[in-house]
Amino acid sequence: MEEMREAAMAYYANMSKDQQKTLVRFYKSIDANGDGKVSIQEYSDFLVKKGHNLGLHTNLFKFLDKNNDGTLDFEESVTFFYMLTSNRLVVCDGCNSYLWGLHFLCVECHKDNKEKTYDLCCSCYRNKNFTHAHSCFLDNYALLRNSRTMDKLKRRTKKVLKGGAEFAWGFFLGFNGSN
């Protein structure tokens, strides 16, 4: 969670003044009584009002409350905002725990549906604590790196197919096809 906080605050520090004002308005919209702190009740009311699954997010408050004072201050709310807006509220489909950092994703589900993926914590993936139709999984960092490689390979393949057999032979031998 600390890495998530650091990322949130790094984004905040690099936002424009207008974006920072939007975040302050977000914080004030959750702090219904205006006392400068977001209580668990205000947090819950906000989630219900915005149509979020309250059951899923009740433990999140405890993770967000870094100093364990029972409320969220502005910095803790920045982390919450970051998680909401960057789609970082990811839950393991095996054990329902939050996935803060490295985790595994089903490659097929990721390819087919960018909105809903099948995600697993390292423990569930290692211990095969899941039932899923697909069997090809990569960790989120490997998937990101491989998506670049796959895009490059797709572009190269299109170029080879467009250039015909002579170009393809030269391409695979390391020539640019103009020899």
BELBELPE-V700303 format. One record per helix or strand of 2 or more residues. SS is the DSSP state (~ for helix, > for strand). FROM is the first residue (numbers start at 1). LEN is the number of residues. If there is no record, write none. Layout:
BEGIN
ss: (SS:SS)
from: (FROM:FROM)
len: (LEN:LEN)
END
This chain:
BEGIN
ss: (~:~:>:~:~:>:~:>:~:>:~:>:~)
from: (2:17:38:40:54:71:74:104:107:119:122:137:140)
len: (12:14:2:10:11:2:12:3:6:2:5:3:34)
END
